[in-house]
Amino acid sequence: MDDLTYKIVDFIENQWRPKVQADGGEIRFVSYVKNTVTIKLLGECARCNNTECFCEFLHEELKKEFGNELLLEKNIKKPYFAR
């Protein structure tokens, strides 16, 4: 894992994960490839109406911290019982 990837993982895991968990959700870093950060959202995030707003906000925070060329890709894992 290179230095930038490590910093991105640290940013997501230590600054944002506790906040998401406090609302009943879960965020996980999946990968960083070619300026694209991929995250997985689980738990309450799958049903939350604010998930899109959160992802836009997180994307802006990532760009502020690591540069404007960074992209964010999300994978929302819906529970098997969600429709």
Contact map, one row per residue, 1 for C-alpha under 8 A:
11101100000000000000000000000000000000000000000000000000000000000000000000000000000
11111100000000000000000000000000000000000000000000000000000000000000000000000000000
11111110000000000000000000000000000000000000000000000000000000000000000000000000000
01111111000000000000000000000000000000000000000000000000000000000000000000000000000
11111111100000000000000000000001000000000000000000000000000000000000000000000000000
11111111110000000000000000000000000000000000000000000000000000000000000000000000000
00111111111000000000000000000000000000000000000000000000000000000000000000000000000
00011111111100000000000000000000000000000000000000000000000001000100000000000000000
00001111111110000000000000001000000000000000000000000000000000000000000000000000000
00000111111111100000000000000000000000000000000000000000000000000000000000000000000
00000011111111110000000000000000000000000000000000000000000000000000000000000000000
00000001111111111000000000111000000000000000000000000000000000000000000000000000000
00000000111111111100000000111000000000000000000000000000000000000000000000000000000
00000000011111111100000000000000000000000000000000000000000000000000000000000000000
00000000011111111110000000000000000000000000000000000000000000000000000000000000000
00000000001111111111000000100000000000000000000000000000000000000000000000000000000
00000000000111111111100001110000000000000000000000000000000000000000000000000000000
00000000000011111111110000000000000000000000000000000000000000000000000000000000000
00000000000000111111111000000000000000000000000000000000000000000000000000000000000
00000000000000011111111111100000000000000000000000000000000000000000000000000000000
00000000000000001111111111100000000000000000000000000000000000000000000000000000000
00000000000000000111111110000000000000000000000000000000000000000000000000000000000
00000000000000000011111110000000000000000001000000000000000000000000000000000000000
00000000000000000001111111000000000000000011100000000000000000000000000000000000000
00000000000000000001111111100000000000001111100000000000000000000000000000000000000
00000000000000001001100111110000000000001111100000000000000000000000000000000000000
00000000000110011001100011111000000000111100000000000000000000000000000000000000000
00000000000110001000000001111100000000111000000000000000000000000000000000000000000
00000000100110000000000000111110000011110000000000000000000000000000000000000000000
00000000000000000000000000011111000011110000000000000000000000000000000000000000000
00000000000000000000000000001111100111100000000000000000000000000000000000000000000
00001000000000000000000000000111111111000000000000000000000000000000000000000000000
00000000000000000000000000000011111110000000000000000000000000000000000000000000000
00000000000000000000000000000001111100000000000000000000000000000000000000000000000
00000000000000000000000000000001111110000000000000000000000000000000111000000000000
00000000000000000000000000000011111111000000000000000000000000000000011110000000000
00000000000000000000000000001111101111100000000000000000000000000000011110000000000
00000000000000000000000000001111000111110000000000000000000000000000000111100000000
00000000000000000000000000111110000011111000000000000000000000000000000111100000000
00000000000000000000000000111100000001111100000000000000000000000000000001111000000
00000000000000000000000011110000000000111110110000000000000000000000000001111000000
00000000000000000000000011100000000000011111110000000000000000000000000000011110000
00000000000000000000000111000000000000001111111000000000000000000000000000001110000
00000000000000000000001111000000000000000111111100000000000000000000000000000000000
00000000000000000000000111000000000000001111111100100000000000000000000000010000000
00000000000000000000000000000000000000001111111100100000000000000000000000011110000
00000000000000000000000000000000000000000011111110000000000000000000000000000100010
00000000000000000000000000000000000000000001111111100000000000000000000000000000000
00000000000000000000000000000000000000000000001111110000000000000000000000000000000
00000000000000000000000000000000000000000000000111111100000000000000000000000000000
00000000000000000000000000000000000000000000110111111110000000000000000000000000000
00000000000000000000000000000000000000000000000011111111000000000000000000000000000
00000000000000000000000000000000000000000000000001111111100000000000000000000000000
00000000000000000000000000000000000000000000000001111111110000000000000000000000000
00000000000000000000000000000000000000000000000000111111111000000000000101000000000
00000000000000000000000000000000000000000000000000011111111100000000000000000000000
00000000000000000000000000000000000000000000000000001111111110000000000000000000000
00000000000000000000000000000000000000000000000000000111111111000000000000000000000
00000000000000000000000000000000000000000000000000000011111111100000001100000000000
00000000000000000000000000000000000000000000000000000001111111110000000000000000000
00000000000000000000000000000000000000000000000000000000111111111000000000000000000
00000001000000000000000000000000000000000000000000000000011111111110010000000000000
00000000000000000000000000000000000000000000000000000000001111111111110000000000000
00000000000000000000000000000000000000000000000000000000000111111111000000000000000
00000000000000000000000000000000000000000000000000000000000011111110000000000000000
00000001000000000000000000000000000000000000000000000000000001111111010000000000000
00000000000000000000000000000000000000000000000000000000000001111111110000000000000
00000000000000000000000000000000000000000000000000000000000000110111110000000000000
00000000000000000000000000000000001000000000000000000000000000100011111000000000000
00000000000000000000000000000000001110000000000000000000000001100111111100000000000
00000000000000000000000000000000001110000000000000000000001000000000111110000000000
00000000000000000000000000000000000111100000000000000010001000000000011111000000000
00000000000000000000000000000000000111100000000000000000000000000000001111100000000
00000000000000000000000000000000000001111000000000000010000000000000000111110000000
00000000000000000000000000000000000001111000000000000000000000000000000011111000000
00000000000000000000000000000000000000011100110000000000000000000000000001111100000
00000000000000000000000000000000000000011110010000000000000000000000000000111110000
00000000000000000000000000000000000000000110011000000000000000000000000000011111010
00000000000000000000000000000000000000000110010000000000000000000000000000001111110
00000000000000000000000000000000000000000000000000000000000000000000000000000111110
00000000000000000000000000000000000000000000000000000000000000000000000000000011111
00000000000000000000000000000000000000000000001000000000000000000000000000000111111
00000000000000000000000000000000000000000000000000000000000000000000000000000000111
